[in-house]
Amino acid sequence: MIVKEVDNIEAIYSCSVSWSGIHDAVLEEYDIDLTFDMIEEVWAKYAELEIVLKNGTILSLGQGSFNEVDYKHPDKMMIYNSRYMVLGEE
């Protein structure tokens, strides 16, 4: 039997992290004139950016800028019962 009593509501928001001035930073730190066709993979973990080049070089660019979250409108609203079973979402 599913408990239909509303116990928890979550408002879910997105946060973005950005890196700017990458070309100049890579040129200064790695002496590489970075172009899009050189890139094999781009990934971020714990807001730290790494770019893997097709030649195997890994460019570590550190943490980016944390942009302000717009708390005016959530991306999603979740409604749960006391067992955290989803009762609804918007």
C-alpha positions in Angstrom: 0.0 0.0 0.0 1.4 3.4 -1.0 1.3 6.1 1.6 -0.3 9.1 -0.1 0.4 11.6 2.7 2.6 14.4 1.6 5.6 14.6 3.8 8.4 16.3 1.7 8.5 18.8 -1.1 11.7 19.7 -2.9 12.4 22.6 -5.3 15.2 21.6 -7.6 17.4 24.3 -9.1 20.3 24.3 -11.6 23.7 25.8 -11.1 26.2 26.5 -13.8 30.0 26.8 -13.6 31.8 28.5 -16.4 35.4 28.9 -17.6 36.4 31.9 -19.7 39.7 33.0 -21.2 40.6 29.4 -21.9 42.6 30.0 -25.0 44.9 32.6 -23.4 45.2 30.4 -20.2 46.2 27.3 -22.2 48.6 29.3 -24.3 50.3 30.8 -21.3 50.4 27.7 -19.1 50.9 24.9 -21.7 52.2 26.9 -24.8 49.4 25.3 -26.9 47.3 27.3 -29.4 44.1 25.5 -28.5 41.6 25.0 -31.3 38.4 22.9 -31.3 39.7 20.3 -33.6 42.5 19.4 -31.2 40.0 18.3 -28.4 39.2 14.7 -27.8 37.2 15.0 -24.6 36.1 17.7 -22.1 34.9 16.9 -18.6 34.4 18.5 -15.2 34.3 16.9 -11.8 33.9 18.8 -8.6 33.8 22.0 -10.8 37.3 21.4 -12.0 37.7 21.3 -15.8 40.0 19.0 -17.8 40.4 19.0 -21.5 42.0 15.9 -23.1 43.6 16.5 -26.5 43.7 14.0 -29.3 47.5 13.7 -28.8 46.9 12.5 -25.2 47.8 15.8 -23.4 45.6 16.6 -20.5 45.0 20.3 -19.8 43.8 21.0 -16.2 42.1 24.3 -15.9 41.0 24.2 -12.3 37.7 25.6 -10.9 35.6 27.9 -13.0 33.3 30.7 -11.9 30.2 29.8 -10.0 27.3 31.7 -11.4 24.5 32.9 -9.2 21.5 30.5 -9.0 18.2 32.0 -10.0 15.9 30.9 -7.1 12.9 32.6 -8.6 11.7 29.6 -10.6 12.8 26.0 -9.8 13.6 23.6 -12.7 11.4 21.0 -11.0 9.2 20.4 -8.0 9.0 17.0 -6.4 6.4 15.8 -3.8 7.2 12.8 -1.7 5.6 10.7 1.1 7.4 9.9 4.3 9.3 7.0 2.6 10.5 9.4 -0.1 8.3 7.7 -2.7 7.4 10.2 -5.5 3.8 11.2 -5.3 4.0 13.9 -7.9 6.3 16.2 -9.8 6.0 19.4 -11.8 
